Amino acid sequence: MDVGKVSIYEAAQNGDFELVKWIVEYSRASLNEFAKGHRTALHFAAMSGNLEMFRYLTERCGLDPLCGDEELVTPWDIARENGHAEIDKYLEDRYGHRYEDFYRNPIRSGFFPDPSICRVGDDYYMANSSFIFFPCIPISHSKDLIHWEIIGHAITDPNWAGLDELDGGRGYWAPDISYYNGKFYIAATYRLNDTGPVYRRQIVVSSDKPQGPYSEPVFIDEDGIDPGLFNDDDGRRYMLLNRGARIFELDKTGTRKISDATLLYYGSNKRAPEGPHIYKKDGYYYLLQAEGGTGPGHRVTVARSRELMGVYEPCPYNPIMRQDDPDALIQRCGHGDLVETQDGRWYMVYLCGRKIGDGYSILGRETALDPVTWTADGWPIVNGLRGPSCMQIKPFPEKDMYESCSALQSADPLAKAHNDRAISPCGLPFDYMTTRSFNKGDIKYICDDPANSDWKSLKDGQTFVIHASAYPLSDINSRNIVLRRQTDFSFDYSVIMDIPELMDEQFAGITGYYDENTFFEFGLTNRDGKNVLYSREHIGTEDRITYGCEVPLEIKAVYLKMETEYLKRVLKYEFIYNESSKLDEPDSKLTIFSTLSNVYYLCDEGYDKGKRFTGALVGMYAVGGIDNNLYVSFHTPTYTERK
């Protein structure tokens, strides 16, 4: 064999240890390069099962067994999948933990940006941005920092939301959740349209229960974004805002500004400093900031001072979190918040985004978690300064915390988030939201006991009855679009929709949605007095419409389904003739209506208009026009990850 033409990847996959050593030690090969799919030589060594070679590449060459490829598959995953027990045992001994003791980032997939976290006893609570979606500012609970359930929202009264006139991407930004003197406090930026004269206001709400209900928002008129609340040991209370970290004092209630803002420190990177948080530890005030903008240059930095209003010294290890590999799947890591566990360890939640294809992050900005250690000279560093982890040891691997977490939440009817049966005070399941707020009665959610007799209760008896919006999805006055987060690159979403009595320019069906500027629709409309299937892609000012077959008069309902593989959507349907019909399975019985080959426009980067900081959603819609009395029933909405 001509060894000069054999790559280290081929040699490693073939288990040729001697050739791998020769390439490493005598050729010009560089081990900081990647094969196709962003795989290292260690990924290929894991395929071969050669333990001696795997150890050499790990211990002598410093390749990481927990490094993820373009789909976050690690060498350990490959060894496991191929049944290489010796490598599996070696890695368990190396890390002192079983394979099952590791978690994967991101810990919250899909539209969960700008995380803020606090701990009360053994319970952890997180708040995330919601922008123009209602109810506002989801609050999640966890026992183990890994498994999270939405338990409530900071604003559930539509009269308090103030979303009606706001463009997509505005609304509630970067919340901060904290606990003080028996109450939970949430602060957030209320971002208005760019019409002025005021663009940004700060809100504060409070509750004695983490799930709420929370108080009516109190406004603090100080310009800036990303408020962080800080309570000092002397009982004085403060709010921080960007740019840099500006601080001003609040009254004892935490709702009224009582001093002018003062700049503490502008930041280390000097670009877009935001998301400030302060923590007091070992006699220092530590100031955490996000910098570099929420794109590829995003990062987390830290500075400290002996006095709250003193001069802040930047950390010599900055940035303490940043993705330095431009080809890695997990990107734009920043906007962090620290939390100390009940046993004295530290972790940081932070936002990230996974980019696919030509750099599209269709799932939006997500939440990741990594451990924090403190250096001998008293600085916090995240994940050993290696950037975001793909595969990381669970904070509490010694017992199945997920079961205890689920048991705790099952006892609280407000906290059964992911079974889609818990109802928020606004009347929606916790996983669902609407574009801006809706009027009481315009959306009715019914969750009956399953009855296996007909298609209306095919799986779980869930029904949404939607009063059709007077305006199309492309208008900011559109209402009653019922949505949930897209949390996977590959998934199926389906509903059974009763056939409505449609008139011209009325529409109903399922949608892939980003904002009023970019979305697609798949459902029914009326043409020449007859119901027909249609699909529409709306991209800015362009509409791409496809019309299909007429719906027979005897049809009672239609099964609508989208099958998703990354940026591809296959739209399928099946007509249902009567209520005793069983929906034919498998999917080969369904009819393909159309294929949307590239829904790039559902990504943050997919269209250049307005503020695009959210993520793709899926859901149900109905459009009836002005003075309409159209109500449409959607049964059994089902979201299923595709393996």
N, C-alpha and C positions, 0 to 999 in steps of 0.2 A: 504494500500500500504506500502511495506517495503521501507521507505524513504532512507535507507542506500544503496539501489541498484538503486536509481534514480539519474541520473546526473543532474547537473544544466542546461545543454543544453535541456534535455528532459522536465524538469520542466518549463523552460522559454518558450519553444515552445508551451507547453500546457496552458500557461498563469497562472500557479499556483504561484502567487506572494508570498504567505505565505511560500511555500516550498522553493522557491528561496531565500528568506530572511534567512530561517533556514540554508540552505546549505552555504550561504555566511558567516553568523555570528557564526555558531556553529560547522560546519563540518571542515574537513581538506582540503577542496577544495581550489585550488589556482586559482585566476582569471588571472594570467599571462600565463595560459596554453590555448591551442586552441583545438577545436574539429576538426574532419576531415574536410578538405577543408579550414583550417586556419581560422575558424570562431570563434568569441567570443560568450559569452552568450548573448550579445546584439543583434547579428544577429538573434538568435532564439527568443528573446523577440520581435523583430520587426515583426516576422512572426505571433505572437499571437495577436498583436494589443493592448496589455494591456499597456495603457499609464502610469499608476502609476508605474508598474514594470519597464518599459523602463526608466522613470525618475530616479528611484532608482538606477538602474545599471549605468546610466550616471552620476548622480550628487553625489551619495554617494559612488559608487564603482569606479568611474573614467574611465569607459569604453568609448571608442571613437566611436561616431556615424558615423565618417568619415573613420574608419579603414576598409581597403579592405581585402577581403578573397583571396583565391588563384587565383581568376579571377578578382580581384579588385572590387568586389561587396560589397557595404557598407550596414550597417543597415538602413541607410536612403533610399538607393535604394530599399531594401526589403519592407520597410513600404510603399513606393510609389507604388511599383509593386502590393502590396496586397490591396491597396486602404484604408490604415489606415490614415484617414484624421487628426485625433487628434494628432498622432505622427508627421505627416508632419507639422502641424501648430506649435507644440511645438518646433520642430527643426528650423523652420523659425524664431520664436521669439528668440530662444536661440542664433542663429548666426546673426540675424538681416538681413538675406538675404534669398531670395527664393531659392528653389532647383535649378531653372534654372540659378541662378547667380554663379554656381560653374563650374569649369573646372576639367578635369581629366589629370593625368600624365600617361605616358609621353605626352608632347605636340607635339612632333615630333616622330612618331613611325617608326620603321625600321632603316635602315642604315643612321643615322645622329649623328655621334660621335663627341666628342671634340668641343662642341659649344663655339663660341665667339660672343659677342653681343655689339652693340653700338646704341646710339640714336642720331638722328638729328631732332630737332624740335619735331613733333608728330609722327615721323616715326622710327621704329626699324628695325635693320638689323642684320642678323646672318650669320656666315660662319661656315662650318663644314668640317671635313676631307673627302678626296675622295680617297686617296691611289693611286692605279694604274688605276683608272677609269677616263674616259675622256668624256666630258670636265671636267676640274679640279676645285675643291673647289666650291661647290654650295653656292650661296648667296641668302638668303631668306629675305622677307620683311613682316612686320606685323604692324598693327595699334594698336593692343590690347594685344600683347605678347602671345596670345593663337593661333590664326589662322595665319599660315605662308604659303607663296607662294614663290617658287623658281623664282627669277627674272633674274638670270644671273650666270655666273661663272667667276672665276678669270683668268683662262687660257682656251681660246677657239681655239687658233691656234695650230694645231698639231705639227708645227715646233718648238714651244716653250715648249711643254709638257715634252719631255725627258723621256717618259715612256717605250719606245720600248723594252729595255733590262732588265727591272725590274721584279723581281719575285713578285707574289701576296703578298699583305701586305706591300709592299714598296710604294714609291711615295710620295704623299703630306700629311703630318701629321700636325694635331693640328694648324689650321690657327688662326690668330688674325686679327680682323677687327676693324679699328678705323677711326675717322674723324678728320682732322687737316687742318686748313687754306683753307677750301673749297675743300679739296680732301679726298677721301676714300683711305685708305691704308690697304693692306692685306699682312701679313707676314706668312710664313709657313716653316716647315722643309721639305726639299727635301731629302728623305731617299733612299740611294742607296743600292745595293746588298752588301752582306757581303764579297766581294772580295777585298776591300780596294784598295789603302791605305786610301781613303777618304770614310767614311760611311754616313756622314751627312753634308748637306750644308743648309744655310738659304736663302730664296728668299723673295723679296719684290716687290709688284706690286702696281700701283696706278691708279686712275681714278677720273674724276670730276663727274661721275654718279655712283650710287651704283651698277647698273646692268652692268656697263662696257660700252664699251670695256676697259679693263685694259692694262696697259703698258707691254712691254716685261719684263719678270722676270729679276731682278738684283740679283746676287748672293753675299752673304756675307759669307765668309769662316771662321766661328767660329763654333767649334764642339758643339753639344748639340741638344736638341729637344725642341719643344713647344715655339717658340719665342713669346714674348709679347712686344708690342710697348707702350712706355710711353712718353708723352710730358709734360714737367714741365712748371710751370708758367713763368719761365724766358726765355722760347723759346728753351731751350736745349732739345734734343731728345735722346731717349735711346732704347735699345733692351735688354730684359731679356731672359735668357735661363736656362735650368737645367744644371747640377745637383744642387739641391738646387735652389737658385735664384742667378744667376750670371748676372751682368749688365755691359754693355759697351755703350759708347756714339756713336751716329750717327751724321752725318753732317746734315745740315738744310734740305736737300732733303729726309732724312730718308733712304738713299740707300747705304751709305758708312760708314764703321766702322772707328772711329777716336780715339779710346782709347782701352787699354787692358781690358779684362774682370775682374771684381772683384766680389768675393762672398759676397752677402749681408747677407744671412741666409740660413742654410742648411735645416731647416724644423723642425717640432715638432715631427713627427712620426719617422723620421730618416730612412725611407725606401722609395726608389724610388721617391724622391721629384721632381716634374715636374710641367708643366703648370703654370708658375709664371705670375702674373699680379700685377701691382701697381696702386693704386688709392689714390688721395690726398683729404683729408677731415678734416676740423676743425683743421688744423695745424699738422696733422699726415700724414705720408706715410703708407698706409696699404698694406701689401704684402700678396696676396692670393696664395696658392699653392695646388696642388693635391699631395697626398701622398699614400703610401701603395700598389702601383701597381694597374693595372686596373682590378683586380679581386675582390674577396670577401672583401679584406681589404682596398679597395679604400675609400678615404675620402677627405675632403677639410679642410685646416687649414689656420689660419691667424696670422700674426705678425705685429708689427708697430714700427715706429721710428719717432722722431721729425725731423730727417734729412735724406735725401735720402740715403746718404752713411753712415749713423750712425749705431748704434747697435740696432737690432730689437728684441723687447720684444714679446714673444709668448702669444697668447690669452689664458687666464685662462679657457676659455670654449671650447677649442679645443678637438676634431674636431667639427667644426661648422656644418658640414654635414657628416653623415655616416649612413649606414643601420646597425643597431644592431640586427635585427631579422633575423636569418639565414634562416628561413622558409618563409619569406615574398616573394611575387612575384617580387617586385622591388628590385634589388640588385646592387652591385658594383657602388655606387653613388660617383662621384668625378668630377674632372676636371671642375671646375666652373668658371664663369665670372659674375661680378656684373654689374648692370645697374641701373641708377637713372631715375625715370619717370619724366615727365614734371611738375608734381605737388609735387615732392620732396620725393616720396616713393622709396624704393629700392627692387630689385628682383635679384635672381641668377638663371641663366641657368646652367645646369650641365648634365653630361652624366650619364646614368643608363643602366641597362640591365634587362629584365624580363626572369627569368629562369623557364622552364617547364620540366615535366618528371623527368629525372635523372640529372637535373641541366644543361639543354641545353638552351642557349639563341639564338634561331634561328633567331630572328629579329635583332640580333647584338646589338651594343651600340646605345642607343637612347638619345633623349634630353628631360629633365624634367625642370620644373620651380617651384620655391617656393619663398615666400616673405622673405625679410630680415628686421629685426628690429635692432635698435641700443640700446645697454644697457646704463644705466645711467653713467657707467664708459667708454663709448665710444667704445664698441666692436660690430661688426656685428655678429648676430646669424641668422641662417636660420631655418625657420619653428619652432621657439621656441625650437630648439635642439631636435625635435622629429624625425629627419630623414626625408626621402622623404614622401611627402603627396600623398595620392591616390586621394582625392577629396578636392579641394581648392577653395576659393572664387576668382572669376575672378578679375584681376586688375582693369577692367573698366566695372563693371556689370550694371551701371546705364543706359547704352544705348547699342543698338545692334551695337557694333563696327565692327562686321564681315561684315555687309552690307556696311559700309563705306569703309572698307578695300577692299572688292570686287569691289566696284564702282571705287575706286582709281586705282586699278590694271587693270580693264577693259579699262580704258582710255589709258593705256600704252601697246602697242602690244608686248613689250618685257616681260611683266609681267603676262600674262595670263597662269599661269603655269599648273593648274590642269585640264584645259579643254583639254589638250594634243594637242592643236592647235598652241600654241605659239612656235616659232622656235628659238633656240639659233643660234648664228653666225656660229656654226659648222654644222648646218643643222638638228639637232635633236630636238624633243619636249623636254621641260625642264625636264620632269620626266624620260627621257631615257638617257642611257650612254652606252659606249662600254668598253671592256677590252682593255686598252691602246688606243692609238689614231688610226684613220683610214684615209685613203687617200680620197681626194675629188673624188666623183663619185662612191666609193665603197658601200656607203649606200645612197639611195635616199628615202626621205620621201615625200609622196604625201598626201595632205589632201583635197579631193574634197568635193563639196557640196553633202550631202546625196541625193540619188535617190532611192526611195523605191522599185525599180523594180527588182533588182537582188542581188545575194549573195555578190557581190564585194562591195556593199555599204550597207550591212545589217544594220549597226547602224550609223556610222558616216563617212564613206568614207575614213578612214585612210589606207594607204598602205606603207609598207616598202619594198623596193627592195634591196636585199642584194647580193653583189658580194661575192661568197663563198670564205672562207679562204683557203689558200694553206695548212694550218696546222690544226690538230685536236684541240679540246677544251682543251686537256691535255698538249698542248705545249704552252710555253710563247710567241711563235711567232704567235699563233692563233690571228686572227683579225676579226672585223666586227660582233662580238657577240653583239646583241642589247638587252640591259637589263634595267629593272626598279626595284626599291626596293620592297621587300616583306614587307608590312606594317601591316599585320594582321596575327594572328595565323590561322585563317580559311578564305579561300578565293578561288575563282575560277579564272583561267586564261585561255584564249582561243584565238585562231587565226584561220583564214581560209587561207590555204596555197595552191597556185596553184601547180598542179602536175608538178614537174620539170623532165627534161630528165636526169636521173641519170646514171652514170657509176659505175663500181665497186669502192668501197672505197669512195664513195660520200654520204653525209648525209645532211638532212635538217629537221628542226622541231622546237619544243619548248624545253626549258630547265629550270630546277631548278639549280641555279649556286651559288657557293661560290668563288672558284678560280680554277686555272688549276689543282689543286690536287683533288678536290672533286666537283662533279656535277652529274646530270643525264640528259639524252637526251630522247626525245620521238618524233618520226617522221618517215621519209621514208629513206630507203637505197636501193641499188641495189644488188641483189643476182642472179647469173646465168642469167644476162640480163633482170631481171624483178624487178620492184619496189615492195618492201614489207614494211610493218609496222615493226618497231622495237623499243625497249627501251634499254637503257644502263645506268647502274650505274657505275660511275668511282670513286673509293676510293683509292687514292694513286697509287699503282701499280696493283690494282685489277680491272678488268672489269667484270660486270655481265650483259650479253646480252640476251635479249629475242627477238626472231623473230616471226612475225605473218603472217597474210594472204597476199596473192598477191593482188596488186591493179589492178582491171580490167582496160583494155585499154580505155574504154569509160569514165572513171572518169576524170573530169576536175579539181577538187580541193578536199581537205580533211579538215574537221573541226577537229582540235586538241584541247583537253581540259584537264587541270589538276584540280582536285577538292582536296582541301587541308583541312585537319583537324589536326592541330598541326604538328606532325611529319609523318603523313600519307598522301600519294598522290595516288589518283585514276586517272588513265590515260584512257581517253575515246576518241572515234573518231566517225565520220560519213562521208561517201563518198558523194560527190556532183557531179551529173552527167552532168549538163549543167548550163549555166549562168542564166537561168531563174528559176532555182530551188530555192525553199524556204527552208531554214534550218529548219528541223523538231524540234519542241519543244513540250513538255518539255524534260528534260534530260533523261527521261525513254526511249526515242527513240535512244539514243546514245548507242554505244557498248563499253563495258569495255574491254580495251586491257590488262591492268595489274594493280596490286596494289602494290605500294611500301610502305611497312608497317612501315618503320622507316628510315627516311632520316636524321638521327642524324649528318651525315657527312656535312650537310649544315650549321652547327652551329660553332661558334667560338671554342667550346670545342670538336668538333666532329672528329678532326684529329690532330695529333701532328707532324706538319711540317711547318716550316716557321712562318711568322707573321700572326696571324689570329685575326684581329681587325675590321672586316667589318660587314657582315651580309648576309643573304640569298637574292638572286635576282631571278627574272624570266624573260624570254625573248625568243628571236628567234635566230637561228643560221643556217649557211649553211657551209659545208666543201666540197671543190672540189678537193683538191690535187694540186700538183705543175703544173703550166702552165694551169690551168683550165680556162674555160670561162663560168662558171656556175653562173647564176643569178636566185634568187628565190624571188617570190613575196609573201608577207604576208599581208593579209587584216584584218582590224578590230580587232587589238589586244585589248582584253577587260579584265580588272582586276576588279573583283567585290568582296567586302567583304561579307562573309557569316554570316548571323545573327544567 
